[in-house]
Amino acid sequence: MLEATVQMPEIDAEGYLVDPNDWNEALAEEFARQENIQLSEDHWDVIRFMREYYEEHQVAPDARYSIKHLSDRMGKTARNKLFELFPYGYVKQACKISGMKRPRGWSTG
């Protein structure tokens, strides 16, 4: 449960934010807790990239963009690393934790 100081904004039936502009880092921590993920600096790197991409494009970045972002730092291990960070899928975990709407038409991988 979120601390009393953090208000849970409107979420859809699958637990994604209805309005990505309601997102904040405290919500990211709560969504991660619900997914049994302890956020590391690598998680935050992906989350911040996703938020910046959303701010610029008004849409969640496809996993390949996050992999490309990670590859600048991690090289060829970036793809595997993304799926280590979010083992139950990019859409299910990375998009949810970073406050994206559920991407329509994407698989949950």
N, C-alpha and C positions, 0 to 999 in steps of 0.2 A: 504494500500500500504506500502511496506517496505520503511524504511528510505533510503536515497541515499547512506549511508555508508554500507548497507547490500545488497549484490547481490543475486537475486533470482536464484538459480541453476535450472537445467532442472527438470521439473516435468511432470508426465504422465497426461493423459486426465482426471483422477479422482483427481488430485492434490497431488499425492504421489511423493516423491523424486525418481528420476530414479536411482541415486547413493546415498545410505545411508551415504557414506563417505563425502558427501557435507553438512551434517547436522551441525548446531551449535545452541546455545541457542537462538540467535536472531531469527533464523528461527522458532524455537519452539514457541516463543512468537507470531510471525506472524501467524503461522498455528493455534494456539490457538485462536487468535483474530478472524480469519476467521470462527472458530467454535463457537464463542461467549463463550469462556471459559477463565476465569480469573485464571491464574495458581497460585496455592497455593503450600505450601511445600509438601503436600501429592501428588499433581500432579508431582512435580519435583522428588519426591522419586520414583514414578513409571517410569517416563521418564528416569531417570538415571539408574535404574535397567535394563530397556529395552535396553539402549545403551550399558551397560556393557555386557549383555547377547549377544547382536549382535556382539560386538567386539570378544567375545570368540567363538561363534558358527557360525557366518556369516549368521544368520537367525533371524527373529523376534521371540521373545518368544511367545508361545501360552498363552492365557489369564490365564490358570491354573497356569503357572509359576509366573506370576505377582501376582495372588491371593496368592500363597504360600509365595512369598516375603512379601506382605503386612501382611499376617497372623502372621508373626514373631513379628510384632509390634501391630497389631490390633486384633489378635485372630479370633474368628468366624465371626466377622463383615466384614472381608476383602473382601469377594465376593461382598456383597452389596455396600461396599465403592468404589470398583473399578468401579461399574456401576453408582454410584452417581458422581464420578469424571468425567467419560466419558459417559454421559447419552445417547448419540446416538450410542454407541457401541465401543467396544474395538478396532476393526479393523478400523472403520471409524474415530475415534478420537485419541485414544492412539497411534496406529501405525503411523498415519499420523503426529501427533505432534512430536513424537520421531524420525521421519525421516526414518522410515522403508519403504521398497517397499511395495506395496499392496500385502499382502499374497494371493497367488493363492489357490483356493480351500477352503478358510475359508469363513464362513458366515460373514455377516457384524455385527454380534452381539458381 
